[in-house]
Amino acid sequence: MSTVIEADICIIGAGSAGLSVAAGAAQMGAKVVLIEAGKMGGDCLNTGCVPSKSLLAAAKVAKVARASGKLGVNLGVPVVDFKAVHDHVHRVIAGIAPHDSVERFTGLGCTVINARATFTGPQTVEAGGQTIKARRFVIATGSRAAVPPIPGLKDVAFFTNESVFENTVLPAHLIIIGAGPIGCEMAQAHRRLGAKVTVLDLGRMMPNDDPEAVEVVRRRFGAEGVDVREGIKIARVEAHADGVGVVLAGADGGETIVAGSHLLVAAGRRPNVEGLGLEAAGIDFTPRGIKVDARLRSSNSRVYAAGDVAGGLQFTHLAGYHAGIIIRNILFRIPAKAEPAAMPWVTYTDPELAHVGLNEAKARAAHGDKITVLRAEFAGNDRAQADAETDGFCKVIVGKGGKILGATIVGAHAGELILPWVLAISQGLKIGVMASLIAPYPTLSEISKRAAGSYYTPTLFSARTKSVVRFLRIFG
């Protein structure tokens, strides 16, 4: 017979959302059971954010070496040891892993079970030969790489984000299916480390971002030799003696073969809802995730869902936000709702592309001609000139009365520069607040102040202002 554990909260999934709920609840005195079938830390630590940014960091060093001559310090052609790059990636994972470990969470007072969890009823879960009865449950099982139904794909070897970071051999020619954030980041990283790279997508590159900003990244990709093919149709995938071939169907009925040594599939992600026994718990779900209300409760009011499995945007920082909403609901009975006023995202290509709020197209659809589009170019920023990083711009969307509706930054360190705009939108600030800030000189952050200040340019330098200034001269 299985043993029975009674708890205040049972959390299924030890990724970003689950760990955040577990740590917070345990330290506030709740009895917590944490169940994880795979590695602690989930996708973000093991196969997502951490390894991808570590690989990008190595690739950036190679880029700096190649571009160093324009600053007068010629480092020469970099020698890339791809196995050593792999080892760097895994050292970073190992350095962060203790923070997400079984030992740490046991130390916080959690009961950690390394097994697959299955609901056996509305208030019971079985895992590892044990039955857990809890007042509340949190499903935080995340998502996995989606594999599109392309003929022949399942008959060839291919990477996803779950396996590409285990690779120790630099691909001679990496073909990537998918030009979203994951595909684009991995394309540039591998190209800079020495691989030939071709990216294929049925639609356009980075479709959720401002097209003007994406064009800046697209131009950089072209300059670096990343072959991006958008709006294509894949007929099938074939195994070749020396790798793989992706067959493209032409509009005229002809076919073109893109042959490569390795294939990476980065065509989106799918929430992990299978095998959880959700039916037994009365939890409604679809392939797109568990259906939740504004408080993140499922159709079984005792069961919450957080992070990727709850559907919607799939970001680590959103998972952390979800955790805070759930803790307030479960522990403090506060009917908090997941209604983020400003949810930022960043694609860590070089240049980076960061966004928060409404983009220009959505703002025009919602507000018509009552918006003002502000912008400032990195080329006009003194620090960007000094660093020889002048590609990109800051674009800000302002509504009636000067209310800030959205911001997009494409350029060096855009992910760091977006935060003031997140604060401004989340607090409902007007553009005057940003324009009046004192930015240290010379910094890239001045680009935000310059964009904000441009809101007042038409008024400040108008004929009316000039007439006022001339009138005031009369008084000495």
C-alpha positions in Angstrom: 0.0 0.0 0.0 1.2 3.5 -0.7 1.9 5.9 2.1 -0.3 9.0 2.4 1.1 12.5 2.8 -1.1 15.4 3.8 -0.1 18.8 2.7 -1.3 22.4 2.4 0.0 22.7 -1.2 1.1 20.0 -3.6 3.1 21.4 -6.6 3.6 19.3 -9.7 6.6 20.5 -11.6 9.9 22.0 -10.3 10.5 24.6 -13.0 10.4 28.3 -12.6 6.7 28.6 -11.5 6.7 25.5 -9.3 9.9 26.4 -7.5 8.8 30.0 -6.9 5.5 28.8 -5.3 7.3 26.1 -3.3 10.0 28.4 -1.9 7.5 31.2 -1.0 4.9 28.9 0.5 7.4 26.8 2.5 9.1 29.9 4.0 5.7 31.3 5.0 4.9 28.2 7.0 2.9 26.1 4.6 3.4 22.3 4.4 4.5 21.8 0.8 5.0 18.7 -1.4 7.0 19.3 -4.5 6.9 16.7 -7.3 9.2 16.6 -10.3 9.6 13.8 -12.8 12.7 15.1 -14.4 15.5 17.5 -13.5 15.0 20.2 -10.8 15.0 23.6 -12.4 12.9 22.5 -15.4 13.3 23.8 -18.9 14.7 27.2 -18.0 17.7 25.9 -16.1 18.5 22.8 -18.1 17.4 23.3 -21.7 16.2 26.8 -22.1 17.1 30.3 -20.8 20.3 29.4 -19.0 22.1 27.2 -21.6 20.9 29.4 -24.5 22.3 32.6 -23.0 25.5 30.8 -22.1 26.0 29.7 -25.7 25.2 33.2 -26.9 27.8 34.6 -24.5 30.5 32.4 -26.0 29.3 33.3 -29.5 29.5 37.0 -28.7 33.2 36.7 -27.7 33.9 35.2 -31.1 32.0 38.1 -32.7 34.0 40.6 -30.7 37.3 39.0 -31.8 36.3 39.2 -35.4 35.1 42.8 -35.2 37.9 44.1 -32.9 39.9 45.5 -35.8 37.5 48.4 -36.3 38.4 49.6 -32.8 42.2 49.4 -33.5 42.8 46.2 -31.5 43.0 43.3 -33.9 42.5 40.0 -32.1 42.5 38.0 -35.3 40.3 35.1 -36.3 39.0 33.3 -33.2 39.7 29.6 -32.7 36.5 27.9 -31.5 36.7 24.8 -29.4 33.1 23.7 -29.6 33.5 21.0 -26.9 34.9 23.7 -24.6 31.9 25.9 -25.4 29.7 23.0 -24.5 31.5 22.6 -21.2 31.1 26.3 -20.5 27.4 26.0 -21.0 27.2 23.1 -18.6 29.4 24.8 -16.0 26.9 27.6 -15.9 24.0 25.2 -15.4 25.9 23.4 -12.6 26.7 26.8 -11.0 23.0 27.7 -10.8 21.6 24.2 -10.1 22.2 24.2 -6.3 19.7 27.1 -6.0 17.1 24.8 -7.6 18.2 21.5 -6.0 16.4 18.9 -3.9 18.7 19.7 -1.0 17.8 23.4 -1.0 14.1 22.8 -1.1 14.2 20.0 1.5 16.1 22.5 3.6 13.3 25.0 3.2 10.9 22.3 4.6 9.4 20.9 1.4 8.8 17.2 0.8 10.4 16.6 -2.6 9.4 13.5 -4.7 11.2 12.7 -7.8 8.5 10.8 -9.8 5.7 11.3 -12.3 2.5 12.6 -10.7 -1.0 11.5 -11.6 -4.3 12.8 -10.3 -6.5 10.0 -8.9 -9.3 12.3 -7.8 -10.2 15.9 -7.2 -8.0 16.2 -4.1 -5.5 13.3 -4.5 -2.3 12.7 -6.5 -0.1 9.6 -6.7 3.6 9.9 -7.2 6.4 7.5 -6.5 4.2 5.0 -4.7 2.8 7.7 -2.4 -0.6 9.4 -2.2 -0.7 13.1 -1.6 -3.8 14.7 -0.2 -3.6 18.5 -0.3 -5.9 21.5 0.3 -4.6 23.0 -2.9 -2.7 21.9 -5.9 -0.5 23.8 -8.4 0.2 22.3 -11.8 3.5 23.8 -13.2 4.6 21.2 -15.7 5.8 23.7 -18.3 6.0 22.9 -22.0 8.1 21.0 -24.5 9.3 21.5 -28.0 6.5 21.1 -30.6 7.3 18.7 -33.5 5.4 19.8 -36.6 3.8 17.1 -38.8 6.4 17.4 -41.6 6.6 14.3 -43.7 9.8 12.4 -43.0 10.8 14.4 -40.0 10.4 11.6 -37.5 12.6 9.4 -39.6 15.7 11.6 -39.3 17.8 12.7 -36.4 17.1 16.3 -35.2 17.8 18.6 -32.3 15.3 20.5 -30.2 16.1 22.8 -27.4 16.0 19.8 -25.2 19.0 18.1 -26.9 21.0 20.8 -28.8 22.9 21.8 -25.7 24.3 18.3 -25.4 25.9 18.5 -28.8 29.7 18.7 -28.6 30.5 18.9 -32.3 30.2 22.1 -34.3 27.7 21.5 -37.1 29.1 22.0 -40.6 25.7 23.3 -41.7 22.9 23.7 -39.2 19.4 23.9 -40.7 16.8 25.4 -38.3 13.1 25.0 -38.8 11.5 28.0 -37.1 12.5 31.7 -37.1 11.0 32.6 -33.7 13.1 33.7 -30.8 14.7 30.2 -30.1 15.5 29.6 -33.8 17.0 33.1 -34.3 19.1 33.0 -31.1 20.5 29.6 -32.0 21.1 30.6 -35.6 23.2 33.5 -34.7 25.1 31.7 -31.9 26.0 28.8 -34.2 26.9 31.0 -37.1 29.3 33.1 -34.9 30.9 29.9 -33.6 31.7 28.9 -37.2 28.8 26.9 -38.5 27.0 27.5 -41.8 23.3 28.2 -40.8 20.1 28.2 -42.8 16.8 29.2 -41.1 13.4 28.2 -42.6 10.0 29.5 -41.7 6.5 29.3 -43.2 5.8 32.8 -42.0 8.0 35.8 -41.3 11.0 36.0 -38.9 10.0 36.8 -35.3 6.3 37.4 -36.1 5.3 38.8 -32.7 7.6 41.7 -32.9 7.6 45.1 -34.5 8.5 44.5 -38.2 10.7 47.6 -38.3 12.7 46.3 -35.4 12.9 42.8 -36.8 14.3 44.3 -40.0 17.3 45.5 -38.0 18.0 42.0 -36.7 17.4 40.6 -40.2 20.0 42.9 -41.7 22.5 41.9 -39.1 21.9 38.2 -39.8 22.5 38.9 -43.5 25.7 40.7 -42.8 26.9 37.8 -40.6 26.0 35.1 -43.2 22.9 33.6 -41.6 20.6 32.5 -44.5 17.0 33.3 -43.5 14.3 32.0 -45.8 10.8 33.2 -44.9 7.4 32.3 -46.3 8.6 28.9 -47.5 6.7 25.6 -47.7 8.4 22.4 -46.5 7.4 19.4 -48.6 9.3 16.8 -46.6 12.6 16.0 -44.8 15.0 13.4 -46.0 17.9 11.5 -44.5 21.1 12.0 -46.5 24.4 10.1 -46.2 26.1 13.1 -44.7 23.2 14.6 -42.8 19.7 15.7 -43.7 17.9 17.4 -46.5 14.9 19.7 -46.2 12.8 19.7 -49.4 11.1 23.0 -50.2 8.1 23.2 -52.4 8.1 25.9 -55.0 5.1 27.9 -56.2 5.6 26.5 -59.7 5.5 22.9 -58.4 9.2 22.5 -58.4 11.4 21.5 -55.5 14.6 22.8 -53.9 16.7 20.8 -51.4 18.5 22.5 -48.5 21.1 20.0 -47.4 22.8 20.2 -44.1 24.8 18.2 -41.5 22.4 18.8 -38.6 18.8 19.9 -38.1 17.3 21.9 -35.2 13.5 22.1 -34.9 12.4 25.3 -33.2 8.8 25.5 -34.3 7.1 26.5 -31.1 6.2 24.8 -27.8 3.4 22.6 -26.5 2.2 22.6 -22.9 2.7 19.4 -20.9 -0.8 18.3 -20.1 -0.6 14.6 -21.0 -0.4 11.8 -18.4 -1.4 13.9 -15.4 -4.8 12.3 -15.0 -6.5 15.7 -15.3 -9.8 14.1 -16.2 -9.9 12.3 -12.9 -9.5 15.6 -11.1 -12.2 17.4 -13.2 -9.7 19.7 -14.8 -10.6 21.1 -18.2 -7.7 21.4 -20.7 -6.9 21.5 -24.4 -3.6 20.8 -26.3 -2.9 24.6 -25.7 -2.9 24.2 -21.9 -5.1 24.0 -18.8 -8.1 26.4 -18.9 -7.8 28.9 -16.0 -9.7 31.9 -14.8 -8.1 35.3 -13.9 -7.0 33.9 -10.6 -5.3 31.0 -12.3 -7.8 28.5 -11.0 -8.7 25.5 -13.2 -12.3 24.1 -13.5 -11.4 22.3 -10.2 -11.2 25.4 -7.9 -8.7 23.6 -5.7 -6.2 23.2 -8.5 -4.2 26.1 -10.0 -2.0 26.2 -13.1 1.1 28.4 -13.5 3.6 29.1 -16.2 3.6 27.6 -19.7 1.0 24.9 -18.9 -1.6 27.7 -18.2 -1.4 28.7 -21.9 -0.6 32.2 -23.1 2.8 33.7 -23.2 5.7 31.4 -22.3 8.3 33.4 -20.3 10.2 32.5 -17.2 9.3 35.9 -15.7 5.6 35.3 -16.4 5.9 32.1 -14.5 7.4 33.9 -11.5 4.6 36.5 -11.7 2.0 33.6 -11.8 3.7 32.2 -8.6 3.0 35.4 -6.7 -0.6 35.5 -7.8 -1.1 31.9 -6.6 0.5 32.4 -3.3 -1.7 35.4 -2.5 -4.8 33.4 -3.5 -3.9 30.2 -1.6 -2.1 31.4 1.5 -3.7 34.8 2.1 -7.1 34.2 0.5 -6.6 37.4 -1.5 -8.6 37.2 -4.8 -5.6 38.4 -6.8 -5.9 38.2 -10.6 -3.2 37.6 -13.2 -3.6 40.9 -15.0 -0.1 42.2 -15.7 -0.2 45.8 -16.9 3.1 45.4 -18.7 4.6 42.1 -19.7 8.0 42.6 -21.4 9.9 40.1 -23.6 13.3 40.0 -25.1 14.9 38.1 -27.9 18.6 37.8 -27.2 19.9 38.1 -30.7 22.6 40.7 -31.4 21.2 43.3 -31.6 18.7 42.4 -28.9 15.1 43.1 -29.4 13.0 44.1 -26.4 9.3 45.0 -26.2 6.6 45.9 -23.7 3.0 47.1 -24.1 1.4 47.8 -27.5 3.4 47.8 -30.7 2.6 50.4 -33.3 0.3 48.2 -35.3 -1.8 47.1 -32.3 -1.9 50.7 -31.0 -3.2 52.0 -34.3 -5.8 49.3 -34.3 -7.0 50.2 -30.8 -6.6 54.0 -30.9 -6.5 55.0 -34.5 -4.8 58.3 -35.2 -4.8 59.3 -31.6 -1.3 57.9 -31.0 2.1 59.5 -31.4 5.1 57.4 -32.4 8.4 58.6 -30.9 11.8 57.3 -31.7 15.5 57.8 -31.1 18.3 56.1 -33.1 21.3 54.4 -31.5 23.3 56.2 -34.1 22.5 59.4 -32.3 23.7 58.1 -28.9 27.2 59.1 -28.0 27.9 55.9 -26.0 26.7 53.7 -28.9 29.1 55.6 -31.1 32.0 55.1 -28.7 31.2 51.3 -28.5 30.7 51.1 -32.3 27.2 49.6 -31.6 25.0 52.0 -33.6 22.4 49.6 -35.1 18.9 50.0 -33.9 16.4 52.4 -32.3 14.0 53.0 -29.4 10.4 53.4 -30.5 7.7 54.6 -28.0 4.0 54.6 -28.6 2.1 57.4 -26.7 -1.6 57.8 -26.5 -4.0 60.6 -25.6 -2.8 62.9 -22.9 0.7 61.6 -23.1 0.0 58.2 -21.7 2.7 55.6 -22.5 1.2 52.6 -24.4 4.2 50.6 -25.5 7.9 50.6 -26.2 10.2 48.6 -28.5 14.0 48.8 -28.4 16.2 47.0 -30.8 19.9 47.5 -30.3 22.8 46.8 -27.9 21.6 45.8 -24.4 17.9 46.4 -25.3 16.9 43.8 -22.7 18.4 46.0 -20.0 17.1 49.3 -21.4 13.5 48.2 -21.6 12.9 48.2 -17.8 12.1 51.9 -17.3 9.4 51.5 -19.9 8.0 48.4 -18.1 7.8 50.5 -14.9 6.2 53.5 -16.8 3.5 51.4 -18.4 2.8 49.3 -15.3 2.3 52.4 -13.3 0.3 54.3 -15.9 2.9 57.1 -16.2 2.9 59.8 -18.8 5.7 60.6 -21.2 6.7 63.7 -19.3 8.0 61.6 -16.4 10.5 59.9 -18.7 11.4 63.1 -20.5 12.3 64.8 -17.3 14.6 62.1 -16.0 18.3 62.9 -15.6 20.2 60.2 -17.5 23.9 59.8 -16.8 26.2 60.7 -19.7 27.4 58.9 -21.7 25.1 55.9 -21.4 22.9 53.9 -23.7 20.0 54.7 -21.4 19.9 58.3 -22.8 18.2 56.9 -25.8 15.0 56.4 -23.8 15.2 60.0 -22.5 15.8 61.3 -26.1 12.8 59.4 -27.4 10.6 60.7 -24.6 11.8 64.2 -25.1 11.0 64.2 -28.7 7.3 64.2 -27.7 7.7 67.9 -26.9 9.8 68.9 -29.9 6.9 70.1 -32.1 5.7 72.4 -29.4 9.1 73.6 -28.1 10.4 74.6 -31.5 7.1 75.9 -33.0 6.4 79.3 -34.4 4.3 80.1 -31.3 7.2 79.3 -28.9 9.5 81.5 -31.0 7.0 84.4 -30.8 6.7 84.0 -27.0 10.5 84.1 -26.7 10.8 87.3 -28.8 8.0 88.9 -26.8 9.8 88.2 -23.5 12.9 89.9 -24.7 11.1 93.2 -24.3 11.4 92.8 -20.5 15.2 92.4 -20.7 
